[in-house]
Amino acid sequence: MGHPAAALPGGAAAAAGAGRRRNYARRYGWFIVPAGVVVLGVILFPWAFTLFMSVHDWKVGGGRLYVGFENYRKLFTDERFLWSVVRTLYFTALAVVLPMLFGTAAALVFNRRFPLRGLARTVFILPMMATPVAVALVWTMMFHPQLGVLNWLLTQVGLPPSMWVYDASTVIPTLVIVEVWHWTPLVMLIVLGGLASLPVDPYEAAKIDGASAWQAFRHITLPLLMPFIVVALIIRTIDALKAFDTIYVITQGGPGTSSETINIFLYLQGFAYYNMGYASAVVVVFFALIVSLAALLLWTRNRVRNA
Amino acid sequence: MSEITRRTTLRVAAGLLAAPALVERVGAQQAFDWKRFKGEKVEASLTANPRSALLLRHQPEFEELTGIKVGAEQIPEQQHRQKFVIEFASGRPSFDVVGISLHVNKRQVGRAKWCTDLRPMIQDATLTAPDFDFGDFGKGAVAYSTQADGRMDTLPEFTDYFILYYNKDLLAAKNIAVPKTFEELYTAAKALTDPSKQQYGFVGRGLRNANVVLWSSFLLGTQQQDTVSPDMKLLTDTPDAVWAGQMYQKLMRDCAPPGSIGFNWNECQTTFMQGRAAFWIDGVGFAAPLEDKARSRVAGKVGYAVVPAGPAHHNCCLFGTGLGISEQSSRKGPAWYYVQWAVNKTNQLRFLTSGAGAPARSSPFRNEEAIKESRFPREFFETLVESARIARPGLPEIVPVTEFRDTIGAALTNMVGGADPAAELKRATEAFRPVLEQSERGT
């Protein structure tokens, strides 16, 4: 016996289908209420409240005054904020590109068979497991210009000591070193997972055709790995944009304001100066920036997938 | 004349029999009793520091004395400041007692009237122990705890003075005397600086925000002394402020270790403890780690002196903390008991002799026996007494103190980088003026 709707003419079958969906929605719609309440309370309400605060002049402990888009206007003329955007982009670019390069290279190495490979892999991913604040405190001690181990090592090999995070010109690259040390293993793990899933046939065909190792990597491995690399890229970019703990613990945005990224600026406005309205405007602009970058990366990912 | 009936006689007799109990009850209400709030509980929110650690260690004493249970938390300084401000602003703070950094939050707390006025409790003989001795608190400390409108919304707990630490060996090696003025300090520090031996004449805070108190140490010695006038006008780009900026720049550029631009007190402490710096100006709380033989290479060789004098005055920076009781607290009585115990003479003496900091009371400094038994030299205690005499608030009593420190602090770090002090202070003053004006309009 066929489905009852199959016996009905087209329009009637469609109407019957729609009716069933309505019944289904009426009967089971209540099941999404708990999830809806959570989404409303945890995501939508804070967002709506942030938008509400961003159009007010509001200091903790003080009154609230509606100021329209004044906070946004001030933000785009605030040199300190604009510089923090530049520093964020500079830091993010370095903190994404370097772990991507090193992580991919490490994955290629760890994909090969060699003695004690398992142990080496474990050691390599250890930094990723460490607490960022603890990591930052240890690096702070190592960066000390007179008493830190890094300058001792440099002088042992005849190089001049560096000021590391204690100089405006070297502070961001130095913070990137910590970020690279901490997060390269994550990229390695993602790419290594990709490498493990690659098919063997294309390599056999390439070998028969006489392709060199570089040609096999360039024309087979890399294109097939690209979706995994793009995933790692998206995760790294969002993580680097959000970086706060390491920077705050090591430099607190200094020397001066030379490592003050948007996150540090936002933290100071909100929780040191208690300018909640202004800080909310920063959140909205920062969110727009993250969404734009994520959209750009997703678009790239789709292009790669469809290529 | 009414007759004496049997009923009247019985009433009078019953009254006479009950009298001692009634008298005792009335007396109990009038006399102070540590057990009055037995069975109650208070919540205390404190900044994590050696003084709070001492209070927590001796908390069982209080609980035994009063029968009041205490739930005390210790939170690192910066996070604690944010936490209590946000909790107060929420209108329902989770604590009854709170430790407040007067040099940062005094005006903010006072303006919002977040803490209750303690004066009525201090004056209430049923609530305050007879041996509390309010007169024992230093006048400066009491003034620091008192708001402009006369309300005393915290009880002074700790006073911090900036003092001069010096390495006796380094000074003796070059036969250099302890400097009496800032100019002498610069000359001595310059003479003691030898980068080839990684030895520097001076170390001090260079990190933005933290560095402002070193600059204000110099400014306190000038004619103008303060950073804000009594009518709340900024005085941070005046000739005196520029002189202080130049002194800061000279010391940090010519005599301090490379990288000092990013030094907070902890990096300064490490440098001084390793014997790499001859002079260090900072708070009084560092004597304990400096004299710790297990950690410090300069233990037993540290000299203590009041900060040198400026061209017009001789002052040192004063900072401090106080304990307040939340206006929203429904347990003000037990909370007051905790506060008066926390700053009693015994605990204040413990602060001093353990090197946890300078107490707000005067009596610990007069306790010769305890001072003799202390592991710190007499010179340290003399420096504290002398500093108390010349102490003056090191930061302006304004609401946006952190923003002030950040803005002026950024200018100071630029000076360490070589920027012109006058131009930097002018720029910073212009940047901060609208913030201060807006804050004052909100008063």
Interface residues (C-beta under 8 A of the other chain):
Chain A: K59 V60 G61 G62 G63 H144 P145 Q146 L147 P161 M163 W164 V165 Y166 D167 A168 V171 T251 Q252 G253 G254 P255 G256 T257 L268 F271 A272 Y273 Y274
Chain B: Q82 V85 I86 F88 A89 Q108 R111 A112 W114 Q198 G206 L207 R208 N209 P257 P258 G259 S260 I261 G262 F263 E267 T270 T271 Q274 R276 P400 T402 E403 D406 A410 T413 N414 V416 G417 G442
